Amino acid sequence: MTARLSVVVVVHDMQREAPRTLLSLSPHYQRGVAPEEYEVLVVENASPRMLGEAAVSEFGASFRYLVAPEPAGSPACALNAGVRASAAPALGLMIDGARMVTPGAVSLALRCLELYPRAVIGTAGMHLGPDQQQRSVAHGYSGETEDGLLESVGWPADGDRLWEIGATSGSSGAGVTAPLAESCLLFMPRAIFEELGGYDERFCSPGGGLVNLDLYRRASELPDIEWMTLIGEATFHQLHGGVTTSTPESELPGLLGGFHGEYERLRGQPYVIPHRSALFVGHVSPPARRWYGSRG
């Protein structure tokens, strides 16, 4: 059976975090999907602490590994290279390999892509911990704290319980049913990705700046697409020294100002969040209900 979906994941200096992300994408963890239905392609931007091929191959034959041909501070080139090396007619795009995934995301996205040939499917972004990590670290939140939280909910036995130990990220700051600024696990047909021209490699700010938000924004402007958001599924960011999540909150305005300035130079206008009406699809598990205003 030929894979229907290629999930491309970019990693950089993530020896602690990436194995958890890859486990959360594995057929042993994802529900309702067979191993042969999708592949996971891990693209590593070079760092002093490489993850390496052996660590990726442990997750099975459907996991592949390559080193980005032109390592850079931005993940855009690595993601585009991963898409070129992938094979399936549909794509899952994960620009940050430190994000763990809830267990129904892959099968639900595949069903949506089968029903809607021009579906663009976003997932809400969450942070592990009691608050956005820029704030949490100022109050003692650490990798060790995070390890303890994951142990407290028995992860990975029940991946839905990530909802019990998370907080909304900045991209979902208005709530998980509000318009998203970006999707850190974004699904679309390969043809749409090619229509967009992929990630814009001119974004060269650390971490890519607004390159992921830019792709999501441009996708929202395409005609005749089905703009969708998965309900009850999300990515959960692990603390790893990321560009924005490791920056003290007092310094964020300057950093983000640079990102927005780069966006405006490239696009000729300020960045605004897409406000295209989304079709919400999915199921809210008991651990996620408080985030959707449901008690029953």
Secondary structure, 3 states (H helix, E strand, C coil): CCCCEEEEEEECCCCCCHHHHHHHCCCCCCCCCCHHHEEEEEEECCCCCCCCHHHHHCCCCCEEEEECCCCCCCCHHHHHHHHHHCCCCEEEEECCCCEEECCCHHHHHHHHHHHCCCEEEEEEEEEECCCCHHHHHHHCCCHHHHHHHHHHCCCCCCHHHHHHHEEECHHHCCCCCCCCCCCCCEEEEHHHHHHHCCCCCCCCCHHHCCHHHHHHHHHHCCCCCEEEEEEEEEEEECCCCCCCCCCCHHHHHHHHHHHHHHHHHHHCCCCCCCCCCCEEEECCCHHHHHHHCCCC
